[in-house]
Each structure stands twice: as C-alpha cells, then as structure tokens.
Amino acid sequence: MEQSETREHLTAFLRSCSAADMAFLRRHLLRRNSQALLRHNMRISPQELLAVESRFREHAAAARGPRERLPRLRMWLIFILLRYGGLRLFEIFALSPEDLDLQACVVRVSGVYAREVPLPRTVSRRLRSVLENPVLYPVNGNLAHCDASYVRRSLQECGAACGLPKGLLSARTLRYSRAVELGRQGIPLSVVDVFLGRRANAGRRCIMRCDPREAWNLLREQLQRELPVKTSARNVFQGRIISLRQDGLLVEAVLGTAGGLSVRALITDESCRNLAISEGMLVNASVKAPWIMLLPGKIHEGGSAANPSGLGENCFPGFVEQVREDATAREVLVALSEGSQVCALLSKGPSEDKPLRAGDTVTVLFKAFSVILSLD
C-alpha cells in the first residue's frame, strides 16, 4: 500500500515538472558513470548470467529447422555481444561481418562511440564456431540487425525462464553487469569507461581521461587471461546439471556448459547429497591437467577403432594451440571446437610417440571419475 502511494506521489511530481526540470533529472539520474555502476544494485550475478547464456544456447540448439534456428542464433549473438562486449543495442544492430575480427578477438564499433572492444578468447572461439558456418548462420550483410522490441521481449522471456526478477534482464543491466565485473577485477574505472564507449561531456568530471591505446592494451591483457574461478586446476567447466542418474553407490552427473559441451562426472551418492546437487543447478567441473589424455587425430565421442577401450567418458575434438616443455614434462594447450581451452600435462619418456605440435588435430579424453564437482 505504501509503495503504491509513493508511486502516485512520484507520478504527480513528474507531471508537474517543466521540460527543463525533466532534462535536469535525466542528466543527473539516468546517466551513470562507472563508479556509480559499482554501487548499482540492479545487476545480475555470474551464476545468473551463465544460466541465461546456457538458456539461449539450448533454445537455439532445439530449433526444428533453419527458419527457426536463425532468429534464435541471432538473439544468442546479440546476448553474447551485450554480455561480454558491453555494447549498446544500436551499436550491435549496426555491425557488419567485417567488424568482427574473431581471429584477433576484437569487435570494431563505428560511429560516435567508435572503439575496438576486446573479447575473451573463449568467447571468440564460440562465436567463430557459429558465424563461420554458413549452414548455421548465413550472413547477408546484416549480422545482428532486428527489432529492438523483439530483443527486449526475448530477454524478458529468458529472464523469466531462468527465475530472474521481472524486468531485471535487459540490455542496460547486461551492460552494467559487465562494467561491474571489470571494475571488480581491478580494472581502473577510467579504463572501464573506455571499454563502454563513454565520453565526458563539457563540465563533467565523473569520467576520468586516460590514453585510449593504453586502456585497450590493459583490457586486452586482462580479458585474455580471464579465468572463471580461483582454483589450482587448469581445466574448469561451468554449467548446469542437465541429468542425474544413480547406480548403486555412484551418481552420474552430466554438466551442460554454455558452449554446448556435455561433461560427465561420477561421484558418490553421499557427495551428491552433501552438495545437494539437483538438475538445473549451476556447478563447476574441474579436471587437473595430469588427468587429461590426448590422442592424435579426431575420433567420435564414446570411442572408435583408435580408442577401442573407451579411455574416457568425456571425449572432445580440438587442435593444439601451444606446447611448452622441459626435460621431464610437456604442457599442451588445446582449443576445443566450441571455444573452451583445455590444458594437458604429459610426462616425457623414451617410448613416447611423435610429440604434438601447434596446429595438430587431437582428441581430448578424460574419465568421469577424474571430474571434481564444486559449487561456486
């Protein structure tokens, strides 16, 4: 009752304001700088953002044909650019295929707020897996152009499906949430303003000035080494539990990531009860680097002639990005097809096969028993 009366008083007050008064309110209340964003309570948690991203990906994967798949993938692309790029909607609508340099992990924004927006490598690989496939995403010059009301409606529907408060999931809150993330990672607020494409108006001191090139270098360095959680394990997958199956003392939990991977873990029923794991829950799956096996070439999930014994319940194709070695061990970084990166630590010996090199196609294998589930 009190809230309703407050809104009535506020409505009456706004109706009594002149045009100059309304301009003053918009200028001082609606325009927020990055420092204010850190105190803004209308933001979305990392767990909620992951749930929304997974929902958009699953919705696109469930499409029954190209006519249904394309608008869903376009909405997924818009969400990714809002979520990780902090772009404005009109900036996304104006993008052409040439503006996305996914090899360099950069989005080039033109217009009044022209800038280069660096993206995390994992996100760039995920975008490449979709945008470089003409069957999945035929591009005709308009990369992500659509009606703004359709975007707002899709975000609201997805937010409701993920259990978010009504109206919380919007283009503005996604942009705010990205600014908060960067600020809490220790990036100076003036650099966050450069990332968001904010410019100081005459007479405003809330937005600090900094060298754009230095700001871009700092952003790129920070975003390229962005890690999901703090842990000694090199391989961490975040996602939702999509299925649970118990067989005696053991429970098989299948984790679905935002990129579409299905990671299987075997835990005891007691561990499942202690963590209170249930379908739909957001969890982290960790695999230590020495538990990762690599096979040259590409095999199908579940084994093949090259993998007759089924060395791992988790089997993903990828290619070698980097190899580091010393006298006793070799560290191999593998990029998976959906964008994730996996690190394997292999021992060196006289009987080892031909060593892997950057660019080689490999299959990543690890057992379900090697996966450790944890709550963030």
N, C-alpha and C positions, 0 to 999 in steps of 0.2 A: 504493500500500500504506500509506504514511504517512498519507494523507488518510483512509483507511478506519479506521485505528487511532484517529486523532484524533476522528473522529465517534463511535466506540464509547465512548471515554472521556467525550466530551461527553454522550452519551445516558445513561451511567451516573451522571454527575454530576447531570443534571437530574432523574433518577428519585429521587435521594437528597434533593432539596430539599423543604423543607416548603412549605405553602401561602403562608406569609408570605415565604419566600425567593423563590418564583416571582413573587409580586406585586411584590417589590422589583426583580427582573430585568426584568419587563415595564415597570415605571415608568421605569427608568433606561436600558434598552437599546432598547426598541421605540418609545418615544415620542421623536421627534426634533424639535428646533426648527429654524428656518430656517437658522441659522448652521451647524448640523451638516449640513444638506442640501447646502450648497455643498462640503462635503468628502466627500460620499457618492459612491462610485464606481459604484453601480448606477443609472446614468442613461442616457438614450437621446439620441443626438446629433440635431441638427436635420435632418441628411440622412436618418437612420433614421426620424424622426418623419414626414417628408414622404413617404417610401416607404410607411409604414404607412397614412397618410391616403389616399394615392392608391389603395392596395390596397382599402381599404374602399369607396371611391367606385366603383372599377371593378367590384367584386363586386356592388354594388347595381345598377349600370347593366346588368350581364349577366343580371339576373333575367329569367325567361321569362314571368312573369305577376304580377298583383297579390299573390297569396298568397305568392309567393316574394320579391317586391320589398319588401313592408312590413317584415318582420323584418330584412332586410338594411339598409334605410334607418334603422330604429330603432337598430341596432348602430352605424351610421355616426354618428347623432346622439349616442349615448352617448359614442363616442370623441371627438367634437368638444368636448363639454362637459368631458370629462376632460382633454383635451389643452390647450384654451385657457382653460377656466374653473377648472381645478384643483378641481372639485367632488368630494365623496365619492360613492360609488355610491348610498348610501341617500338622499342629497340629490337625485341625478338621478332616482331612482325616484319620489320624492315630487312632482316638478314637475308643474304643470298648464299648459295652454296660456297662461293669463293671467300666469304667472310669467316668460315670455319676452317682453320688450319689445324686439323686434328693431329697431324704429324708433329707440329710444334706445340700442341696443346694450348692453342690460343683462339679466342673469339675476337674478331676485329669489328668494333662498333663504330659506325659512321654517324655524321650529323652533329648536332650541337654539343653532345657529350662524347665526342669521338675519343676512343681509347682502345687499348688492347687488354683483354681480360684473360689472364692465365687460368687454365683449368687443371685439376689434378690428373695425373697420368691415367689412373684407373678409369676416371670418367671419360677421358678422351678415347680410350680403347673401347669402352662400352658404346660410345656414340659411333665410332668407326664400324663396329660390328653390324650396326643397323643402317647407317647412312650410306655406306659403301656397297650395300647390297641392293641393286636396282629392283629386284623382285620384291623385297620387303618395303623399300621406301623409294619409289620412283620420284625423282626431283625434276620439276618443270620450271625452275626459276624462283618460285616462291617456297622457301624452305619451311617456314612455320607460320605462314600467314593464315589467320582465321578470325572469326568474330570474337571480340573481347568478351561479350556476354556469354558466349559458349565456354570460354576459358573459365570465367568466374563460376558458372554453373557446374562445370566438371570438377573444379577444385572443391566446391561446397559438397557435391555428392561424394567425392572421395574422402573428404574430411569426416563426413557423417558415417561412412562405411568403416572408417578407422577409429571411430569413437571420439573424435575431437569435438570440442565445444562448437556450437553453431557459429559460423562466420569466422572462426579462427584461421582456417586455411585459405589464404588469399595470396595474390601476387605481392602485395605490400608486406605481409608478415613473413613470407619466404625471403624477401629481400632484407628485412630487419633481422631475421634469424641468421642469415649468412654474415651480416655485419657483426652480430654478437659473437658468432663463432670465431671470426678473425680477431676481434678485439680480445677475446679470452685466450687466444693462442699467443698473445704478446705482441701482435702487430700494432704499431702506433696508430692512433685514431686518424691522424692526417693521411696515413697510407690507406686506411680503410676508406676514407673519403675519395681517394683517387680510384680505388677499386670500384666503388659505386658510381663514379662519374659525377660526383658532387662538385659544385663550383661556388666559391664565396661571392656573394653579392656585395655591392659597394656599401661600406659602413658596417658589414657583418664581420665579427671576429671569431665566430664559433668554429669556422672551418679553417684550420691551420694550413699554411702553404708548405709544400715540400717539392723537391725535384721529381718530376713525373718518371724519369728514367730510373732513378734510384728506387723510387717506390715500386715500380714494376719489377725490378730485379729482386727486391725483397719479397714481394708477393709470390713471384715465380719460385724462388728458392723455398719459401715456406710451404707452398701448396704442393710442390713436387715431392716433398718428404712427409706429407700429411699421413699420419697413422691413425687407425680407428680407435685403438685403445692402448693403454700403457701396459705392456707385458714383455717378458723376455722372449716369448715365442715369436718367430719371424712371420708365421703364417696365421692370420686371424681372419675369419669369415664372419660377417654379421648378417643376421637374417631372422626369419620367423620359423617356428616349428610348424611344418606342414603335415606331419604324420607321426604317430607314436604306435609302436607295435611291440607287445610284450610276449616273450617266450621263455617261461621259467623265471630264472633269476635275472635275465637280461632284457633290456628295453632298447629297441632300435628307434632312434630319433632321426628324422630327416629334416634338415635345415634348408630352407629356400632363401637364397640371397637376392638382393635387389637386381643383380645382373643375370639371374636365371639359373645359377648353379644349384644343384641338389647335393648337399653334403650329408653323408650318413655317419652317425655316431652310435656306438654300442656302449651303454652304461648299465650299471646295476639298477634293480628296481628301488633299492634303498637310496641311491644317489638321485634317482628321478623324484622320489618323494621328498628328499631333503631340499632339493632345488625348487620343488613344486612346479615342475615343468608340465606344461599343457599345450595343446595345439593353439597356434596363433601367438604364442609368447615370443618376445624378442630376446634372442640369446647370442652369445659369441661362441664360435667354434675355433679352437686353437690347435695347431699341429706344429710340433717342433721340427726344425729343419732336418735333423738326422733321421726322422721317421719318414721323410719323403723319398720315394723311389722314382727314378726316371728311366724310361725306355726309349731308345731311338725310334723315330717314326711315329705314325698315328695309328692307334688301334681303337676299336669300338668299345664303348662302356660295357663292362662285365667280362672282358677278356676276348682273346682271339687266338689264332694259331701262334702268335708271338707271345701270348700271355696265357698258356694253357692252364696254369694252376690258379688263375684268378688272384694275382698278387695283392690286389687291393679292391675293396668295395667302392672306393672313390677313384674315378678314372676320368681325367680331363686332358684334352689335347692342348698344345701350346707351342711356343717357339722360344728358344734360348735368347735372352736379352743380353746377359753379361756373365762372364766367368772370371772368378778370382781364385787363385790357388797359391799354396805354399808347398813345402816338402812333404806334408802329410795329408792334407785335405784340399778339397776343391769345393768352392761355393758357387752354385749355379742359380741365377735368377731367371725364372720362366714367366712369360706373359701368357695368360690363358686367353682363349678366344673371346670371352665376354668382358675382358678388361682387367681382371684381378691379376695380381703378381704373386708368385709362389717362389720361396727360397728353399733349395735343397742343399744339404751339406753331405758331400760324398767323400769317403775315405779313398786314398790312393794306394795302389798296390801293383806288384809286378804282373798280376793276372788280369788287370782291368782291360776293358775293351777300348776301342778308339775313343779318345777324350772328346767331349762335346765342345762345340764352338758356337759363338754368337751367330744366330740365324738358323741354327739347326731346328728341325721339327722334332718334338718329343711328346711323350705321353706322361703325364704326372699321375702317380699312383700312391695311395696311402690307405691303410686299413682303417676300418671303422673303429677298432679298438684304440687307434692312435689319436683319435679326436677327443679333445677335452672341452666339455661344455661349461660355460660360466655365464653368470648374469652380470650386466654392466652396472 
